[in-house]
Each structure stands twice: as C-alpha cells, then as structure tokens.
Amino acid sequence: MFPRSPVFPHKQVQVNNALFTQRIVPHNVFQQQQQRTEAHLNVTNLHGQPLIVFPHIPKYQWKAAPEISRTNPNGSRKRKSDGNTQHDLKRQRFGSSHPYGHPAKTGTYSPVARGEQGQTSGFVREVSSPIHSPMRHVVTSTPQCSMPFLREESSQNSLPSHVIKDKLSQQILDLFHTCEQKSEDLEKKEFCRARLQTDIQRLFPCARIYLAGSSLNGFGSRTSDADLCLVVQEGPINQKTDAVYILSLVQKLLYKLSYIERPQLIRAKVPILKFKDRVSGVEFDLNVNNTVGIRNTFLLRTYAYLEKRVRPIILAIKKWAGHHRINDASRGTLSSYTLVLMVLNYLQTLPEPVIPCLQKDYPECFSSVMDLHLVPDSPKCIPPFLSKNQSSLGDLLLGFLKYYATVFRWDKYVISVREAKALPKSNCWEWRSNFLYVEEPFDRSNTARAVHEKMKFDAIRAVFTESWQVLQVRKDLNYILPIRETILKR
C-alpha cells in the first residue's frame, strides 16, 4: 500500500482480528503510546484491540498545481492564484480539465510532508520520512497522452453537435452544468480533510485521510456528501472489531473539535463515522482502511473523463433515481455507486460501446494489489478513447432505461464493469440471497446487497419501466424528472 521500508517486513506480517499477530513495535513502546492516547481523550469505558501505528508510513498530502490563468470572454485575463490559504494548507484540487466549457482547477498527486514546497513538472512525487531527516525523492515524467487526469486543462471545451441534437439531450446537458460539483465545493471538502488529518494525527501520528467517492470520481453534484478513508496501517483490518474501536476513539476526539458537529458512529458492514463540518456545512462519512473505495474512485474517475457523455448522463440518472426514491441503500434501494456501475456497464455493452473495459485493456493500471500511493497516478498513460458510437445524450438515457426495464435478465446475470458484460450468476450465497447483482470491480462483492426485499426490488423495476415508457413518448426530461425542482435542490 505504501513504499516499503525496514519497518514493513513485507510478507511477514499476518492480519487477524487483533490487526497483526506479530507486533511491529516493541510492546512497551505501544503501551506508552496507547496510554498517551487514552489520557488525551479521557477514555475510560472503551474496549478494543490494541492499535499499532506505523512510524514509517509516508506523509500524505494532496498538492495543488499552480492555477493557469485563463482568458475571459471579454479578452481580459484572470489573475493567477498562489493556491495558499490562511492556514497554509496545500489544497486538493481535483476538478480535472472540464470538457464542457467550464474549466476547473487541477492538481497533481504528491504525498509530501507538511510545509514542504516544490514546483511540479509533469508527474512529481515527493516523499519525506517522519522519523529520519527529510529526504526528497522526485520522479518526473512527461504525460504520454492528451487525456486530462488530475493535472492538466482540456483542449476540448464542448460536446459534438450530434450529442446534443435534440431537446432531451440539451436538457440533460443543462442539468449537468447547473448541478455538477464546482471547484469551490471540492476545496471546502479538502480544507476540512486536511484540518481533520492534522487533528487525528494527535491520536495516530502516521495515519492518513483520503478523500474518495463522488467528490473525486467526477460524478458528484453540489449537494454530494464527502467520503473519507482513514488509513492507519498497511493491509486490511477487522471491520467488525478494530474499525469500530478506532472510530470510537476518533469520535471522542471529534466531540472536542469546534468545527465538527454531530459525530455519529454507524455500525454497518463497513462501519462509518458520520459528522458535519460547521464551516462548510458539508456532511462527511469516515471509514477506516476500506481502501477499495480509493481504488474504485480512480477507476470511475478515469471512465468519467475518458468519454464526454459519461458524466452528464450519470448525473442525470442519479438525480432521476433520487427523485423517484430508489437511490438510498439505507432504505433498501440502490446506492449511487451501484447506479454508476449500472450505467457504465450499459455503455460498455452496447453494439458500439461508448466506453472500453479499462480493467481488461489496462490491467496494470488498475491492479487490486497496487500500492495505494500509486493509485491516483496509475491511469496517467492511458491514451484517449474515441468511440464509434454517435448516440446523443437523450438516446443513451432512453436506452439505459429500456435495457434495465425490458432486456436485462435480473434473475440470471450479474452486472460486471470489470468484464464489461453480464456474467452468469454464481451459486455462492451472497449472489443467491439478493434480487439485484452488481459486481464491485476490485473485491467482486455485490454492491447492490442492500436490495434484499422483493417489494423494494419490484418498486425499482417499476420505476425503470414507467420512466422508459413515458420518456420514449414525451422525449422531455421534465416528465420523469422535474428540472426546475431538481435545480433548486441541487
């Protein structure tokens, strides 16, 4: 997950319910650290497994690239920004080059120590050990493709005319422009992430917090919550015991932070700590070591910026599903992640695919065992993709609804973006005990496992069928999704 050092005896550490059967640090050192942590938080009633904190995890920081000055329509040029804040935090600017005429700020990945300064050129990685004297390791390379990915502006600023040739397509595009996440929304989330990481490092000095989910994968809207992943060690942890214990400690800390309100521990299959940032008003979900979420964030981000139609169509479908109340896993319907995978699989399986199968075509870029710090830049050399499919946004939305309403066999097949096809159902219990089967591209679990009641499944299918029947006649988005009302909610 992270660059290995003598403190990480690779292949010697075995994970179990106590995080590790072998202790990496001396027992007396661990006891002193644990006593300091509990004394700081006044913890008296918490019980859990001991937490091993690795002193050599490289420091994590998202580093913003210098803002590129742009020309306004009136010919004037905007002043360049140095990207600094009053707290001297390097922000994570992941508004990748915007191919729809609204360019956003971009950033490059650089896990550098706090306070380190450096110019980026191409792809730069800087690593500093928190124990030894600082050493800089810089690797530079020139991007080999024109596909925008976390680092550069797009040279293409509009969709082709045939993609928005009708009223329905234009409505989808207008909705996207209005509701998509803006750079300032992302900056608010990053500011809280960086501040929270500093505070949590009082508990776990070498822990890192990663922003993931829709905030980074290109499919977020202005009202999207933010997903955070707290990484405390190399390798997985027991989510039923260790993750809950760690989040309990963090919850105690959050109660003491003035900028955090309502920290609530949710004991789910992957436990999360929900809280709200008082400054920005953004809701956050924090998990521990659920690193598959970081991997799939950058897989989805690559799909998002590989083809210009992907982001508008997915945002419209997410808004449509939310309006019809079938986009809430906590209530037994579809999660946003499941919806995105369903759309991607539909776009992959058309007679003329709109998008390719990235995990088949570029397996080395999306390996499930790749070190975590390499994940954000792994797709940097994927070349542009030119689809032969000329369908408009409206045609794709109609086709998506029709496919899952009348064509796809829910009882026979599994939706797989990893394979870019529908796979026959296996006989394992997880796949037989649910009505809807959507494969997670990395750990191959069922992302639609929340849909376990026939009544909810039937309701989902009914919404697909009714929306398709109405839209194919009316060809107006308002008949299945009130645009004005949706924009007001955003």
C-alpha positions as CSV (number, residue, x, y, z in Angstrom):
1,M,0.0,0.0,0.0
2,F,2.8,2.4,0.9
3,P,6.5,2.3,-0.1
4,R,8.1,-0.4,1.9
5,S,10.9,0.2,4.5
6,P,12.7,-2.0,7.1
7,V,9.8,-1.3,9.4
8,F,7.5,-3.0,6.9
9,P,8.8,-6.6,6.8
10,H,6.8,-7.4,3.7
11,K,5.1,-10.8,3.6
12,Q,6.0,-11.4,7.3
13,V,3.0,-9.5,8.7
14,Q,-0.2,-11.5,9.1
15,V,-3.5,-9.9,9.7
16,N,-6.1,-11.1,12.1
17,N,-8.7,-9.7,14.4
18,A,-6.0,-8.0,16.5
19,L,-4.7,-6.2,13.4
20,F,-1.5,-8.3,13.5
21,T,-0.3,-11.5,15.1
22,Q,3.2,-10.0,15.2
23,R,3.9,-6.7,16.7
24,I,5.9,-4.3,14.6
25,V,6.8,-2.0,17.5
26,P,8.1,-3.1,20.9
27,H,5.3,-3.9,23.4
28,N,6.4,-1.3,25.9
29,V,6.5,1.4,23.3
30,F,3.0,0.5,22.2
31,Q,1.7,0.6,25.8
32,Q,3.2,4.1,26.3
33,Q,1.6,5.3,23.1
34,Q,-1.8,3.8,24.0
35,Q,-1.7,5.4,27.5
36,R,-1.0,8.8,26.0
37,T,-3.9,8.4,23.5
38,E,-6.4,7.4,26.2
39,A,-5.2,10.0,28.6
40,H,-5.6,12.7,25.9
41,L,-9.2,11.6,25.2
42,N,-10.1,10.8,28.8
43,V,-11.2,7.3,27.6
44,T,-12.3,5.1,30.5
45,N,-15.0,2.8,29.1
46,L,-13.7,1.9,25.6
47,H,-12.5,-1.6,25.0
48,G,-11.0,-2.9,21.8
49,Q,-7.9,-4.3,20.2
50,P,-4.6,-2.5,20.5
51,L,-3.7,-0.2,17.7
52,I,-0.4,-0.5,16.0
53,V,0.7,2.8,14.4
54,F,3.5,2.5,11.8
55,P,6.1,5.2,12.1
56,H,7.2,4.9,8.5
57,I,4.0,5.4,6.5
58,P,5.0,8.3,4.2
59,K,3.2,11.5,4.8
60,Y,0.1,12.1,2.6
61,Q,-0.8,15.4,1.1
62,W,-2.7,16.4,-2.0
63,K,-0.7,19.2,-3.7
64,A,-2.3,21.8,-5.8
65,A,-0.8,22.8,-9.1
66,P,-0.4,26.5,-9.8
67,E,-3.5,27.9,-11.3
68,I,-3.4,28.5,-15.0
69,S,-4.5,32.0,-16.0
70,R,-7.4,32.0,-18.4
71,T,-8.8,34.4,-20.8
72,N,-12.3,35.8,-20.1
73,P,-14.8,36.2,-23.0
74,N,-14.1,40.0,-22.9
75,G,-10.4,39.4,-23.6
76,S,-9.1,40.1,-20.1
77,R,-7.1,37.6,-18.2
78,K,-7.7,36.4,-14.7
79,R,-5.0,36.9,-12.0
80,K,-3.1,33.8,-11.1
81,S,-3.6,32.4,-7.6
82,D,-0.8,31.1,-5.4
83,G,-3.2,28.4,-4.1
84,N,-2.4,29.1,-0.5
85,T,-4.8,29.5,2.4
86,Q,-4.6,31.3,5.7
87,H,-3.7,28.0,7.3
88,D,-1.0,27.3,4.7
89,L,-2.7,24.1,3.6
90,K,-2.0,22.7,0.2
91,R,-5.4,22.0,-1.3
92,Q,-6.5,19.0,-3.2
93,R,-7.8,20.4,-6.5
94,F,-9.3,17.6,-8.5
95,G,-11.6,19.4,-10.8
96,S,-10.0,17.8,-13.8
97,S,-10.0,19.6,-17.1
98,H,-13.6,20.3,-17.8
99,P,-14.6,19.3,-21.3
100,Y,-17.9,21.0,-21.2
101,G,-16.9,24.6,-21.3
102,H,-16.4,25.2,-17.5
103,P,-12.7,24.5,-16.9
104,A,-11.8,23.8,-13.3
105,K,-8.6,23.9,-11.3
106,T,-6.5,20.8,-11.4
107,G,-4.0,19.2,-9.1
108,T,-1.2,16.7,-9.1
109,Y,-0.7,14.0,-6.5
110,S,2.2,14.4,-4.2
111,P,2.4,12.8,-0.8
112,V,4.7,15.4,0.7
113,A,5.4,16.4,4.2
114,R,3.6,19.4,5.6
115,G,5.4,22.6,4.8
116,E,7.5,21.2,2.0
117,Q,7.4,23.4,-1.1
118,G,8.1,22.3,-4.6
119,Q,7.3,23.1,-8.2
120,T,5.6,20.4,-10.2
121,S,6.5,19.5,-13.7
122,G,4.7,16.6,-15.4
123,F,4.3,14.0,-12.7
124,V,6.1,14.7,-9.4
125,R,6.1,12.6,-6.3
126,E,7.9,13.8,-3.1
127,V,8.2,11.6,0.0
128,S,9.5,12.5,3.4
129,S,10.1,10.2,6.3
130,P,8.6,11.5,9.5
131,I,11.3,9.8,11.6
132,H,14.5,10.2,9.7
133,S,15.9,13.5,8.4
134,P,13.8,14.8,5.5
135,M,14.8,13.3,2.1
136,R,13.2,14.3,-1.1
137,H,12.7,11.8,-3.9
138,V,11.4,13.3,-7.1
139,V,10.4,11.3,-10.1
140,T,9.3,13.3,-13.2
141,S,7.8,12.1,-16.4
142,T,6.0,13.7,-19.2
143,P,2.4,12.7,-19.7
144,Q,2.1,10.5,-22.8
145,C,-1.5,11.2,-23.6
146,S,-3.8,14.0,-24.0
147,M,-6.5,12.7,-21.7
148,P,-7.0,15.1,-18.8
149,F,-6.4,13.4,-15.4
150,L,-5.8,15.3,-12.3
151,R,-3.2,17.5,-13.7
152,E,-3.9,19.5,-16.9
153,E,-6.5,21.5,-18.7
154,S,-8.6,20.1,-21.5
155,S,-8.1,21.3,-25.0
156,Q,-11.7,20.3,-25.9
157,N,-14.3,22.6,-24.5
158,S,-17.6,21.4,-25.9
159,L,-19.6,18.3,-26.8
160,P,-20.1,17.5,-30.5
161,S,-23.3,18.8,-32.0
162,H,-24.7,15.4,-32.7
163,V,-24.6,14.5,-29.0
164,I,-27.0,17.4,-28.1
165,K,-29.0,17.4,-31.3
166,D,-32.5,17.2,-29.5
167,K,-34.4,18.8,-26.7
168,L,-33.9,15.9,-24.3
169,S,-30.1,15.9,-24.8
170,Q,-29.9,19.6,-24.2
171,Q,-31.9,19.3,-21.0
172,I,-29.5,16.6,-19.7
173,L,-26.5,18.8,-20.5
174,D,-28.1,21.9,-19.0
175,L,-28.9,20.0,-15.8
176,F,-25.3,18.7,-15.6
177,H,-23.9,22.2,-16.0
178,T,-26.1,23.5,-13.2
179,C,-25.7,20.7,-10.7
180,E,-22.2,19.4,-11.2
181,Q,-19.8,19.8,-8.3
182,K,-17.8,23.1,-8.6
183,S,-14.2,23.6,-7.7
184,E,-15.1,25.7,-4.7
185,D,-17.3,22.8,-3.4
186,L,-14.3,20.4,-3.6
187,E,-12.0,23.0,-2.0
188,K,-14.3,23.1,1.1
189,K,-14.1,19.4,1.4
190,E,-10.4,19.3,1.0
191,F,-9.9,22.1,3.6
192,C,-11.8,20.0,6.2
193,R,-10.0,16.8,5.2
194,A,-6.6,18.5,5.7
195,R,-7.6,20.0,9.0
196,L,-9.1,16.8,10.3
197,Q,-6.0,14.8,9.3
198,T,-3.8,17.1,11.4
199,D,-6.1,16.6,14.4
200,I,-6.4,12.8,14.0
201,Q,-2.6,12.6,13.8
202,R,-2.6,13.6,17.5
203,L,-4.1,10.1,18.0
204,F,-2.4,8.2,15.3
205,P,0.7,10.1,14.2
206,C,1.2,8.3,10.9
207,A,-2.4,7.9,9.8
208,R,-3.6,9.5,6.6
209,I,-7.0,10.6,5.4
210,Y,-8.0,10.2,1.7
211,L,-10.9,11.9,0.0
212,A,-12.8,9.4,-2.1
213,G,-16.2,8.7,-3.6
214,S,-18.3,11.1,-5.7
215,S,-16.3,14.1,-4.5
216,L,-13.3,12.8,-6.6
217,N,-14.7,10.4,-9.1
218,G,-16.2,13.0,-11.4
219,F,-19.9,12.1,-10.7
220,G,-20.5,14.4,-7.7
221,S,-23.1,17.2,-7.5
222,R,-23.1,20.4,-5.5
223,T,-25.0,18.6,-2.7
224,S,-22.9,15.4,-2.6
225,D,-21.6,14.3,0.8
226,A,-17.9,13.6,1.1
227,D,-16.4,10.2,1.8
228,L,-13.2,9.9,3.7
229,C,-10.9,6.9,4.3
230,L,-8.7,6.9,7.3
231,V,-5.7,4.7,6.6
232,V,-3.9,3.5,9.8
233,Q,-1.8,0.6,8.5
234,E,-0.7,-1.4,5.6
235,G,-3.2,-4.1,4.9
236,P,-6.8,-4.7,5.9
237,I,-8.3,-4.6,9.4
238,N,-11.2,-6.3,11.0
239,Q,-14.2,-4.1,10.3
240,K,-16.4,-5.6,13.0
241,T,-14.0,-5.0,15.9
242,D,-10.9,-3.0,15.1
243,A,-12.6,-0.4,12.8
244,V,-15.3,0.2,15.3
245,Y,-12.8,0.7,18.1
246,I,-10.7,3.1,16.0
247,L,-13.8,5.1,15.0
248,S,-14.8,5.2,18.7
249,L,-11.5,6.9,19.6
250,V,-11.9,9.3,16.7
251,Q,-15.5,10.1,17.8
252,K,-14.2,11.1,21.2
253,L,-11.8,13.4,19.5
254,L,-14.4,14.9,17.2
255,Y,-16.6,15.9,20.2
256,K,-13.7,18.2,21.3
257,L,-13.3,19.9,17.9
258,S,-15.1,23.2,17.5
259,Y,-15.5,22.8,13.7
260,I,-17.2,19.4,13.8
261,E,-20.7,18.7,14.9
262,R,-22.9,15.6,15.4
263,P,-20.3,12.8,15.1
264,Q,-22.3,9.6,14.9
265,L,-20.9,6.1,14.7
266,I,-22.8,3.8,12.4
267,R,-22.1,0.1,12.9
268,A,-22.6,-1.3,9.4
269,K,-20.8,-4.0,7.5
270,V,-18.2,-1.2,6.9
271,P,-18.7,1.0,9.9
272,I,-18.6,4.7,9.4
273,L,-18.4,7.9,11.5
274,K,-20.8,10.5,10.2
275,F,-20.3,14.1,11.0
276,K,-20.8,17.6,9.7
277,D,-18.3,20.4,9.1
278,R,-19.7,23.5,10.8
279,V,-17.7,25.8,8.4
280,S,-18.8,24.5,5.1
281,G,-22.0,22.6,6.1
282,V,-20.7,19.5,4.2
283,E,-21.7,16.1,5.6
284,F,-18.8,13.5,5.8
285,D,-18.7,9.7,6.1
286,L,-15.4,8.5,7.5
287,N,-14.4,4.8,7.3
288,V,-11.2,3.0,8.4
289,N,-8.9,1.2,5.9
290,N,-11.7,0.5,3.4
291,T,-9.1,1.1,0.7
292,V,-11.2,-0.5,-2.1
293,G,-13.1,2.8,-2.1
294,I,-9.9,4.7,-3.0
295,R,-9.1,2.3,-5.8
296,N,-12.6,2.4,-7.3
297,T,-12.7,6.2,-7.0
298,F,-9.8,6.5,-9.5
299,L,-11.2,3.7,-11.8
300,L,-14.5,5.6,-12.0
301,R,-12.7,8.9,-12.5
302,T,-10.9,7.5,-15.5
303,Y,-14.2,6.4,-17.0
304,A,-15.7,9.8,-16.2
305,Y,-13.1,11.8,-18.2
306,L,-12.5,9.2,-20.9
307,E,-15.7,10.0,-22.8
308,K,-17.5,13.3,-22.7
309,R,-21.0,11.9,-22.5
310,V,-20.4,9.8,-19.4
311,R,-20.6,12.5,-16.7
312,P,-23.7,14.3,-17.9
313,I,-25.7,11.0,-18.4
314,I,-24.7,9.6,-15.0
315,L,-25.5,12.8,-13.1
316,A,-29.0,12.9,-14.8
317,I,-29.6,9.3,-13.9
318,K,-28.6,9.9,-10.3
319,K,-30.9,12.8,-10.0
320,W,-33.7,10.8,-11.6
321,A,-33.2,7.9,-9.2
322,G,-33.2,10.3,-6.2
323,H,-36.4,11.9,-7.3
324,H,-38.1,8.5,-7.5
325,R,-36.7,7.4,-4.2
326,I,-34.7,4.4,-5.5
327,N,-31.3,5.9,-4.6
328,D,-30.9,5.1,-0.9
329,A,-29.1,1.9,0.2
330,S,-30.0,2.6,3.8
331,R,-33.7,2.2,2.8
332,G,-33.1,-1.0,0.7
333,T,-32.7,0.6,-2.7
334,L,-29.8,1.4,-5.0
335,S,-26.6,3.2,-3.8
336,S,-25.2,5.9,-6.0
337,Y,-22.1,3.7,-6.6
338,T,-24.4,0.8,-7.8
339,L,-26.2,3.2,-10.2
340,V,-22.9,4.4,-11.6
341,L,-21.7,0.8,-12.2
342,M,-25.0,0.0,-13.9
343,V,-24.7,3.0,-16.3
344,L,-21.0,2.2,-17.1
345,N,-21.9,-1.5,-17.8
346,Y,-24.7,-0.4,-20.1
347,L,-22.3,1.9,-22.0
348,Q,-19.8,-0.9,-22.3
349,T,-22.2,-3.5,-23.6
350,L,-23.8,-1.5,-26.5
351,P,-23.2,-2.9,-30.0
352,E,-20.9,0.0,-30.5
353,P,-19.5,0.6,-27.0
354,V,-19.4,4.2,-25.7
355,I,-16.5,3.3,-23.3
356,P,-14.0,0.4,-23.2
357,C,-13.2,-2.1,-20.4
358,L,-10.3,-0.4,-18.6
359,Q,-9.5,-3.3,-16.3
360,K,-9.2,-5.7,-19.3
361,D,-7.3,-3.3,-21.6
362,Y,-5.0,-1.8,-18.9
363,P,-4.8,-4.3,-16.0
364,E,-1.5,-2.9,-14.8
365,C,-3.1,0.4,-14.2
366,F,-6.0,-1.0,-12.0
367,S,-4.4,-3.8,-10.1
368,S,-6.1,-4.6,-6.8
369,V,-2.7,-5.2,-5.2
370,M,-1.1,-2.0,-6.3
371,D,0.5,0.1,-3.6
372,L,-2.1,2.7,-2.5
373,H,0.1,5.7,-3.0
374,L,0.5,4.8,-6.7
375,V,-3.3,4.5,-7.4
376,P,-4.0,8.2,-8.2
377,D,-1.5,8.3,-11.0
378,S,-1.7,4.8,-12.3
379,P,-4.0,5.8,-15.3
380,K,-1.8,8.7,-16.4
381,C,-0.6,6.9,-19.6
382,I,-4.0,5.6,-20.8
383,P,-4.5,7.1,-24.3
384,P,-7.6,8.9,-25.4
385,F,-10.6,6.7,-26.4
386,L,-12.6,7.5,-29.5
387,S,-16.0,5.7,-29.6
388,K,-17.7,4.9,-32.8
389,N,-21.0,5.2,-31.1
390,Q,-22.6,8.5,-32.1
391,S,-25.7,8.3,-29.9
392,S,-27.0,11.5,-28.3
393,L,-27.4,12.0,-24.5
394,G,-31.1,11.6,-24.9
395,D,-30.8,8.4,-26.9
396,L,-28.4,7.0,-24.2
397,L,-30.8,7.8,-21.4
398,L,-33.7,6.2,-23.2
399,G,-31.5,3.1,-24.0
400,F,-30.4,2.8,-20.3
401,L,-34.0,2.8,-19.1
402,K,-35.1,0.4,-21.7
403,Y,-32.2,-2.0,-21.2
404,Y,-32.8,-2.5,-17.4
405,A,-36.6,-2.4,-17.8
406,T,-37.0,-4.9,-20.6
407,V,-33.7,-6.5,-21.7
408,F,-31.5,-7.4,-18.8
409,R,-32.3,-10.7,-17.0
410,W,-32.0,-9.8,-13.3
411,D,-32.6,-13.4,-12.2
412,K,-29.9,-14.8,-14.4
413,Y,-27.0,-12.4,-14.6
414,V,-24.5,-10.2,-12.7
415,I,-23.6,-6.7,-13.9
416,S,-19.8,-6.6,-14.3
417,V,-17.9,-3.5,-15.2
418,R,-14.7,-5.4,-14.6
419,E,-15.6,-7.8,-17.5
420,A,-17.7,-5.4,-19.5
421,K,-20.5,-7.9,-19.8
422,A,-23.3,-9.6,-17.9
423,L,-21.9,-12.7,-16.1
424,P,-23.9,-15.8,-15.2
425,K,-24.9,-15.8,-11.5
426,S,-22.7,-18.0,-9.3
427,N,-24.1,-20.3,-6.7
428,C,-22.5,-18.5,-3.7
429,W,-24.9,-17.5,-1.0
430,E,-24.3,-13.7,-1.4
431,W,-25.4,-13.8,-5.0
432,R,-28.4,-16.1,-4.4
433,S,-29.8,-14.2,-1.5
434,N,-30.4,-10.9,-3.3
435,F,-32.5,-9.8,-6.2
436,L,-30.1,-7.5,-7.8
437,Y,-26.4,-8.3,-8.5
438,V,-23.8,-5.7,-9.3
439,E,-20.2,-6.7,-9.0
440,E,-17.7,-4.5,-7.3
441,P,-14.8,-4.2,-9.8
442,F,-12.0,-4.9,-7.3
443,D,-13.2,-7.1,-4.4
444,R,-16.1,-8.6,-6.5
445,S,-18.7,-8.3,-3.8
446,N,-22.3,-7.3,-4.5
447,T,-22.7,-3.6,-4.3
448,A,-26.4,-3.9,-4.5
449,R,-26.7,-6.2,-1.5
450,A,-29.0,-3.6,0.2
451,V,-31.8,-4.6,-2.2
452,H,-32.8,-7.7,-0.3
453,E,-36.6,-7.2,-0.2
454,K,-38.7,-8.3,-3.1
455,M,-41.0,-5.3,-2.6
456,K,-38.2,-2.8,-3.0
457,F,-36.8,-4.7,-6.0
458,D,-40.2,-4.7,-7.7
459,A,-40.5,-1.0,-7.0
460,I,-37.1,-0.3,-8.6
461,R,-38.1,-2.2,-11.7
462,A,-41.4,-0.5,-11.9
463,V,-39.7,2.9,-11.9
464,F,-37.4,1.9,-14.7
465,T,-40.3,0.6,-16.8
466,E,-42.7,3.5,-16.2
467,S,-39.9,6.1,-16.8
468,W,-38.9,4.4,-20.1
469,Q,-42.5,4.2,-21.3
470,V,-43.2,7.9,-20.6
471,L,-39.9,9.2,-21.9
472,Q,-40.0,7.4,-25.2
473,V,-43.3,9.1,-26.0
474,R,-42.7,12.5,-24.5
475,K,-39.0,13.0,-25.2
476,D,-38.9,15.6,-22.4
477,L,-36.9,15.1,-19.2
478,N,-39.5,17.0,-17.1
479,Y,-41.9,14.1,-17.4
480,I,-39.7,11.8,-15.4
481,L,-37.6,14.4,-13.5
482,P,-38.8,18.0,-12.7
483,I,-35.8,20.0,-13.8
484,R,-36.7,23.2,-12.0
485,E,-37.3,21.5,-8.7
486,T,-34.1,19.4,-9.1
487,I,-32.1,22.6,-9.8
488,L,-33.5,24.3,-6.7
489,K,-32.4,21.3,-4.6
490,R,-29.1,20.8,-6.4
